[in-house]
Amino acid sequence: MSTKISYSEDNIRSLDWREHIRLRPGMYIGKLGDGTHPDDGIYVLLKEVIDNSIDEFVMGFGKVIEVEIQDGIVRVRDYGRGIPLGKVIDCVSKINTGGKYDSKAFKKSVGLNGVGTKAVNALSERFVVKAIRDGKVKVAEFERGVLIKDHKITKTQEPNGTEFIFQPDREVFPNYRFNLEIVQNQLWNYAYLNAGLKLKVNGTSIYSKNGLLDLLSNKTDPDSLRYPIIHLKGDDIEMALTHGNQYGEQYYSFVNGQYTTQGGTHLQAFREAIVKTVRNFYNKNFDAKDVRSSIIGAISVRIEEPVFESQTKAKLGSNSIAPGGPSMRGFVNDFVAEHLDNYLHRNSEAAAALLKRIQQSERERKEIAGIKKLANQRAKKANLHNKKLRDCRIHLNAKKPGLEQREGSMIFITEGDSASGSITKARDVQTQAVFSLRGKPLNCFGLTKKIVYQNEEFNLLQHALNIEDGLEGLRYNKVIIATDADVDGMHIRLLLLTFFLHFFPELVSEGHLFILQTPLFRVRDKNQTFYCYSEREKQDAIQKLRGKPEITRFKGLGEISPKEFGQFIGKDIRLEPVTIGDKTNIDQLMTYYMGKNTPDRQKFIIDNLRFETNEDLTEPSLVDADVLSV
């Protein structure tokens, strides 16, 4: 018997602005997250506030932006014109209200829909806005978007500008934590796109004089580059380009000062224009993959009324640079065709070095063609007949999962039957996959990509992730290294990090690689159990329980029962993102740790070797936080 569902006037509901944002936060800030990924919601909130300050700078007002983050509370202060005092409350609490609708005031702004600070307001436990203009100040305080205190306009000696203080709502972001390294990378991108702007984060100054040239200079080792960085600027467009020794392609793309982490029409046009220009210059029909192999590039454009594919502005959808104006493809191609071609004609050494790099890529591609075909056949057979990959259900019937499926999925890379068995039994089969390694991976530092196809473990791993031809096909948003917290586990971790950094650096640079944090100790009595991730947490747990509790030291992932493991890979999962700081030199880092055993590294090992001792264990432990976070 079917049940009738009524549908009448009573079913129609109108939400006010704050209710809608809180009910559907993903529409406004993308995924929520806990702060382990650069695209997580708390960084989008920070970006939405800073975007307003950046727009002020672009318009010629305010050369300093201050950011302070303490205990989850964020303060952003700029020295622009300040919000008009009579409109302060409206600008942060009324949708479709803001100065950017006046195209004369903000012609090429990032945010044009008047939503940004309203979303921050609605999704914050506490939100304070303060505007200072010409000796007067206006302050308004909110809680979860509700105005709780409207201060009167008073006199002040403070310089003009706007200050925001907000604390993300733990009802929306229950386990969030700001990663200062992610924040600094976020602010560096603002600096590169706005030469002359000074940003301060917790007292540390961030400043760029040469824009995208500084970006690539900080992201690369000059000794590894095939030719000096090419830096070209025009009206509303800037590009930087070089080739290195790494594999894959690395790009940084921006629109109106906004870092478009997922690229878009401008990046696609840039990639096409490079190939076309290079072919024309050398008068050779090179394979596009050979031209772009090992490329490191950056492009920034400023356009009118940009159209992004979502409120988070991660991907540009505009096909033209202005309403009724030239196409994006034509605009970028014309600039690259003229200026890059001129550069290569004027710099014969760079042109020769570029040609040599393309020819090397061509030789390597042809050399591994036969090996690749056999390896792909083995991988296809292995995926059908062995249990190395225990896939998640959302991918089992999807050869090319969409972005929505990728966003919601993760894969654990672990070693050994016991560890992979525990994770497999405890995982969420809908969204979590497990890839089981057999023994320690090969140290691939300094080897060519041929080894990826010759080594069965590496070949199967790249096929499981679907990254053979780049990140476009990546099947999992989070790739998680899950190894034991002992010397062998750390070694396996380093070998996997070397593999990804050497052959697939973009997996790291785009924020997809993580380390799984698992507890080292279990402290319990008859009434309570604490899982502790450090010696300090263990001591705190002992103090809370008093008496003489039972203490267990987990020596490996396989010793943690599936029931317990479910707690560590569920909603309270602790992940440490593998990030590459602006000053991190990947080649030097890997040479030091994974190259030949130099006297410097021998001294480092001796200086950092210590012994952990407790009731259950006495074993050497090599401690190096820098390696683990890259």
KAZI-V368884 format. One record per backbone hydrogen bond with DSSP energy under -1.0 kcal/mol. CO is the residue of the C=O (numbers start at 1). NH is the residue of the N-H. Records with the same first field share a line. If there is no record, write none. Layout:
CO->NH, NH
This chain:
8->11
9->12
16->20
17->21
18->22
19->23
20->24
24->27
25->28, 29
26->30
32->41
34->177
37->40
40->43, 44
41->45
42->46
43->47
44->48
45->49
46->50
47->51
50->54
51->55
52->56
53->57
54->58
55->59
56->61
57->60
63->198
65->200
66->77
67->202
68->75
70->73
73->70
74->166
75->68
76->164
77->66
84->87
87->91
90->94
99->102
101->103
102->105, 106
115->119
116->120
117->121
118->122
119->123
121->124
123->169
124->144
126->167
127->142
128->165
129->140
130->163
131->138
132->161
133->136
135->156
136->133
137->154
138->131
139->151
140->129
141->148, 149
142->127
143->146
146->143
149->141
154->137
161->132
162->78
163->130
164->76
165->128
166->74
167->125
169->172, 173
173->176
179->183
180->184
181->185
182->186
183->187
184->188
185->189
186->190
187->191
188->192
189->193
194->197
198->65
199->206
200->67
201->204
204->201
206->199
208->196
210->213
211->215
212->216
213->217
214->218
215->219
221->224
230->241
232->239
234->237
236->302
237->234
238->300
239->232
240->298
241->230
242->296
243->226
248->294
250->297
252->299
253->260
254->301
255->258
258->255
259->261
260->263
263->316
264->268
265->269
266->270
267->271
268->272
269->273
270->274
271->275
272->276
273->277
274->278
275->279
276->280
277->281
278->282
279->283, 284
284->286
287->291
288->292
289->293
292->295
294->244
295->250
296->242
297->252
298->240
299->254
300->238
301->256
307->317, 318
310->313
314->262
315->309
316->265
319->328
321->304
322->325
326->321
327->331
328->332
329->333
330->334
331->335
332->336
333->337
334->338
335->339
336->340
338->342
339->343
340->344
341->345
342->346
343->347
347->351
348->352
349->353
350->354
351->355
352->356
353->357
354->358
355->359
356->360
357->361
358->362
359->363
360->364
361->365
362->366
363->367
364->368
368->372
369->373
370->374
371->375
372->376
373->377
374->378
375->379
376->380
377->381
378->382
379->383
381->385
382->386
388->436
390->434
392->395
395->398
402->406
403->407
404->408
406->409, 477
409->477, 478
410->433
411->480
412->435
413->482
414->437
416->420
417->421
418->422
419->423
420->424
421->425
422->426
423->427
428->432
429->393
430->394
431->410
433->412
434->390
435->414
437->416
442->444
444->447
448->451
449->452
450->454
451->455
455->459
456->460
457->461
458->462
459->463
460->464
461->465
462->466, 467
465->475
467->470
471->474
478->411
479->514
480->413
481->516
486->490
487->491
488->492
489->493
490->494
491->495
492->496
493->497
494->498
495->499
496->500
497->501
498->502
499->503
500->504
502->247
504->507
505->509
506->510
507->512
508->511
512->479
513->578
514->481
515->576
520->554
521->532
522->552
523->530
524->550
528->525
530->523
532->520, 521
534->538
535->539
536->540
537->541
538->542
539->543
540->544
541->545
542->546
550->524
552->522
556->559
557->560
561->565
562->566
564->567
565->568, 569
570->573
574->517
576->515
581->584
585->589
586->590
587->591
588->592
589->593
590->594
591->595
596->598
598->602
599->603
600->604
601->605
602->606
603->607
604->608
608->623
610->621
612->619
617->614
619->612
621->610
624->628
625->629
629->579
